[in-house]
Amino acid sequence: MKYEKIRKQVLDAILDAVDQGLIHGTSGNIAMRDDEDDVVAITPSGISYTGMTAEDIAIVDLNGKWLDGPYKPSSEVPMHTAVMRARPDVKATVHTHGMFATIMAMGNDAQLVPVTPPQCEFVPVGIVPFTMPGSDEVADKVVEALGSAGRSVLIKNHGMFCCGKDMKAAMAATVYTEEMATTAYYAKVLGSFEPMPEAGVKKMKELIAADQAV
């Protein structure tokens, strides 16, 4: 099977996301860029992830052209490939409709801030106004919101989009962004929302960056 490694990584990640409740039904999509060829493995459109095999994962080029796989690629191909074209450091991308990220993205004060040290790695979290799913416009807005180093954005009335240098990093951004949204939601409901102090966030980001550079 061509591109077995990246297809397997996408399959494992989507099943993990389903197990964690980050993805329901056929919503959400995950992509992985090949290290040598400019191709991307991405989950197919409208196919149940339960029972999916690595062979079912679609292959597209960096412009979104469908190259291989029995099922049509995700409708969000433009978003995943646009980020990978703009950010050579990004090898994996995850888009989910996580409940709490979606809820927190709807508010007037949608900006997420960390409340625990592990969440510090993934801020600032960009905000993208609602734009039609699957469009070049939403792809461009996600690229703009991520900037040159962002790891996570909220898309209003839609969900979130996360990325990383590999699948582990992209999944970590997804998990912790949803955790950030969850803790913020419950803390605000309880009326006791107190994020980490800015100095603490800055120090944690420095420590995490130093650790990853080793």
C-alpha positions as a Python dict, from the first residue, in 0.01 Angstrom:
ca = {
    (1, 'M'): (0, 0, 0),
    (2, 'K'): (137, 343, -94),
    (3, 'Y'): (206, 583, 192),
    (4, 'E'): (123, 317, 449),
    (5, 'K'): (304, 496, 732),
    (6, 'I'): (109, 823, 714),
    (7, 'R'): (-218, 644, 644),
    (8, 'K'): (-169, 434, 955),
    (9, 'Q'): (-88, 742, 1165),
    (10, 'V'): (-406, 916, 1049),
    (11, 'L'): (-615, 606, 1119),
    (12, 'D'): (-469, 561, 1469),
    (13, 'A'): (-523, 931, 1547),
    (14, 'I'): (-884, 943, 1430),
    (15, 'L'): (-971, 631, 1631),
    (16, 'D'): (-799, 783, 1935),
    (17, 'A'): (-998, 1105, 1889),
    (18, 'V'): (-1321, 904, 1869),
    (19, 'D'): (-1228, 710, 2184),
    (20, 'Q'): (-1163, 1036, 2370),
    (21, 'G'): (-1497, 1183, 2262),
    (22, 'L'): (-1331, 1457, 2058),
    (23, 'I'): (-1499, 1337, 1738),
    (24, 'H'): (-1850, 1200, 1691),
    (25, 'G'): (-1998, 1026, 1388),
    (26, 'T'): (-1824, 1137, 1072),
    (27, 'S'): (-1755, 1493, 1186),
    (28, 'G'): (-1398, 1610, 1225),
    (29, 'N'): (-1096, 1519, 1015),
    (30, 'I'): (-726, 1452, 1055),
    (31, 'A'): (-436, 1482, 811),
    (32, 'M'): (-69, 1386, 801),
    (33, 'R'): (196, 1511, 559),
    (34, 'D'): (454, 1274, 415),
    (35, 'D'): (810, 1355, 520),
    (36, 'E'): (959, 1301, 173),
    (37, 'D'): (686, 1352, -86),
    (38, 'D'): (451, 1648, -97),
    (39, 'V'): (142, 1439, -33),
    (40, 'V'): (-107, 1435, 253),
    (41, 'A'): (-304, 1146, 403),
    (42, 'I'): (-648, 1263, 519),
    (43, 'T'): (-964, 1101, 649),
    (44, 'P'): (-1231, 1041, 383),
    (45, 'S'): (-1563, 1223, 360),
    (46, 'G'): (-1882, 1086, 511),
    (47, 'I'): (-1739, 748, 611),
    (48, 'S'): (-1780, 608, 962),
    (49, 'Y'): (-1448, 594, 1140),
    (50, 'T'): (-1546, 278, 1324),
    (51, 'G'): (-1420, -14, 1119),
    (52, 'M'): (-1212, 206, 890),
    (53, 'T'): (-883, 63, 762),
    (54, 'A'): (-560, 235, 662),
    (55, 'E'): (-640, 164, 296),
    (56, 'D'): (-954, 378, 331),
    (57, 'I'): (-753, 692, 411),
    (58, 'A'): (-736, 927, 113),
    (59, 'I'): (-417, 1072, -36),
    (60, 'V'): (-409, 1424, -181),
    (61, 'D'): (-134, 1656, -297),
    (62, 'L'): (-57, 1986, -123),
    (63, 'N'): (-305, 2164, -347),
    (64, 'G'): (-581, 1922, -247),
    (65, 'K'): (-593, 1710, -564),
    (66, 'W'): (-721, 1358, -490),
    (67, 'L'): (-447, 1110, -579),
    (68, 'D'): (-536, 779, -415),
    (69, 'G'): (-786, 602, -191),
    (70, 'P'): (-1130, 446, -250),
    (71, 'Y'): (-1325, 728, -86),
    (72, 'K'): (-1345, 1100, -157),
    (73, 'P'): (-1121, 1304, 77),
    (74, 'S'): (-1270, 1516, 356),
    (75, 'S'): (-1447, 1834, 246),
    (76, 'E'): (-1201, 2020, 471),
    (77, 'V'): (-902, 1936, 250),
    (78, 'P'): (-856, 2309, 167),
    (79, 'M'): (-807, 2395, 535),
    (80, 'H'): (-556, 2119, 608),
    (81, 'T'): (-350, 2169, 292),
    (82, 'A'): (-351, 2549, 318),
    (83, 'V'): (-197, 2528, 666),
    (84, 'M'): (64, 2279, 547),
    (85, 'R'): (156, 2498, 250),
    (86, 'A'): (190, 2804, 472),
    (87, 'R'): (370, 2625, 757),
    (88, 'P'): (649, 2386, 650),
    (89, 'D'): (698, 2303, 1019),
    (90, 'V'): (348, 2151, 1037),
    (91, 'K'): (325, 1782, 950),
    (92, 'A'): (-7, 1694, 1116),
    (93, 'T'): (-341, 1873, 1148),
    (94, 'V'): (-657, 1794, 1345),
    (95, 'H'): (-1003, 1948, 1307),
    (96, 'T'): (-1273, 1854, 1557),
    (97, 'H'): (-1614, 1974, 1668),
    (98, 'G'): (-1528, 1926, 2036),
    (99, 'M'): (-1826, 2032, 2248),
    (100, 'F'): (-1657, 2275, 2483),
    (101, 'A'): (-1428, 2433, 2222),
    (102, 'T'): (-1738, 2491, 2011),
    (103, 'I'): (-1932, 2638, 2305),
    (104, 'M'): (-1650, 2870, 2410),
    (105, 'A'): (-1597, 2986, 2052),
    (106, 'M'): (-1952, 3123, 2041),
    (107, 'G'): (-1910, 3380, 2317),
    (108, 'N'): (-1820, 3745, 2276),
    (109, 'D'): (-1514, 3674, 2489),
    (110, 'A'): (-1402, 3364, 2300),
    (111, 'Q'): (-1030, 3392, 2372),
    (112, 'L'): (-909, 3089, 2569),
    (113, 'V'): (-647, 3134, 2840),
    (114, 'P'): (-467, 2856, 3031),
    (115, 'V'): (-569, 2759, 3380),
    (116, 'T'): (-314, 2476, 3425),
    (117, 'P'): (58, 2457, 3330),
    (118, 'P'): (28, 2200, 3044),
    (119, 'Q'): (-219, 2425, 2862),
    (120, 'C'): (38, 2704, 2835),
    (121, 'E'): (211, 2542, 2538),
    (122, 'F'): (-90, 2599, 2314),
    (123, 'V'): (-165, 2969, 2365),
    (124, 'P'): (-246, 3209, 2224),
    (125, 'V'): (-547, 3035, 2070),
    (126, 'G'): (-656, 3223, 1759),
    (127, 'I'): (-1019, 3305, 1680),
    (128, 'V'): (-1172, 3259, 1334),
    (129, 'P'): (-1515, 3407, 1252),
    (130, 'F'): (-1772, 3169, 1108),
    (131, 'T'): (-1707, 3099, 742),
    (132, 'M'): (-1858, 2826, 527),
    (133, 'P'): (-1697, 2487, 604),
    (134, 'G'): (-1484, 2343, 328),
    (135, 'S'): (-1426, 2680, 162),
    (136, 'D'): (-1102, 2845, 61),
    (137, 'E'): (-1213, 3141, 271),
    (138, 'V'): (-1217, 2948, 598),
    (139, 'A'): (-884, 2791, 501),
    (140, 'D'): (-729, 3135, 452),
    (141, 'K'): (-870, 3263, 781),
    (142, 'V'): (-734, 2963, 973),
    (143, 'V'): (-390, 3017, 819),
    (144, 'E'): (-405, 3385, 917),
    (145, 'A'): (-518, 3309, 1274),
    (146, 'L'): (-246, 3048, 1327),
    (147, 'G'): (25, 3282, 1202),
    (148, 'S'): (384, 3161, 1193),
    (149, 'A'): (384, 2964, 1517),
    (150, 'G'): (26, 2907, 1638),
    (151, 'R'): (-88, 2559, 1736),
    (152, 'S'): (-461, 2601, 1781),
    (153, 'V'): (-756, 2813, 1671),
    (154, 'L'): (-1126, 2821, 1751),
    (155, 'I'): (-1365, 2855, 1458),
    (156, 'K'): (-1689, 3020, 1566),
    (157, 'N'): (-1998, 2800, 1538),
    (158, 'H'): (-1781, 2523, 1400),
    (159, 'G'): (-1511, 2382, 1628),
    (160, 'M'): (-1134, 2396, 1646),
    (161, 'F'): (-829, 2336, 1429),
    (162, 'C'): (-493, 2229, 1572),
    (163, 'C'): (-156, 2145, 1426),
    (164, 'G'): (190, 2020, 1518),
    (165, 'K'): (530, 1902, 1402),
    (166, 'D'): (401, 1544, 1414),
    (167, 'M'): (80, 1362, 1498),
    (168, 'K'): (160, 1342, 1868),
    (169, 'A'): (203, 1719, 1884),
    (170, 'A'): (-115, 1790, 1686),
    (171, 'M'): (-319, 1555, 1904),
    (172, 'A'): (-174, 1711, 2221),
    (173, 'A'): (-282, 2054, 2098),
    (174, 'T'): (-631, 1918, 2034),
    (175, 'V'): (-663, 1751, 2374),
    (176, 'Y'): (-536, 2048, 2571),
    (177, 'T'): (-735, 2305, 2375),
    (178, 'E'): (-1053, 2112, 2451),
    (179, 'E'): (-940, 2081, 2814),
    (180, 'M'): (-878, 2457, 2824),
    (181, 'A'): (-1228, 2519, 2691),
    (182, 'T'): (-1382, 2269, 2935),
    (183, 'T'): (-1215, 2410, 3245),
    (184, 'A'): (-1296, 2766, 3137),
    (185, 'Y'): (-1662, 2677, 3081),
    (186, 'Y'): (-1713, 2510, 3418),
    (187, 'A'): (-1513, 2772, 3605),
    (188, 'K'): (-1725, 3049, 3454),
    (189, 'V'): (-2045, 2860, 3535),
    (190, 'L'): (-1928, 2831, 3896),
    (191, 'G'): (-1834, 3198, 3899),
    (192, 'S'): (-1474, 3133, 4003),
    (193, 'F'): (-1276, 3166, 3682),
    (194, 'E'): (-913, 3245, 3758),
    (195, 'P'): (-663, 3181, 3478),
    (196, 'M'): (-291, 3141, 3534),
    (197, 'P'): (-105, 3469, 3582),
    (198, 'E'): (62, 3601, 3267),
    (199, 'A'): (408, 3574, 3422),
    (200, 'G'): (344, 3207, 3500),
    (201, 'V'): (224, 3141, 3145),
    (202, 'K'): (533, 3308, 3000),
    (203, 'K'): (766, 3107, 3225),
    (204, 'M'): (591, 2778, 3142),
    (205, 'K'): (614, 2849, 2768),
    (206, 'E'): (986, 2916, 2807),
    (207, 'L'): (1038, 2593, 3002),
    (208, 'I'): (840, 2388, 2750),
    (209, 'A'): (1029, 2541, 2456),
    (210, 'A'): (1363, 2471, 2623),
    (211, 'D'): (1265, 2113, 2698),
    (212, 'Q'): (1154, 2053, 2339),
    (213, 'A'): (1477, 2200, 2202),
    (214, 'V'): (1689, 1938, 2381),
}
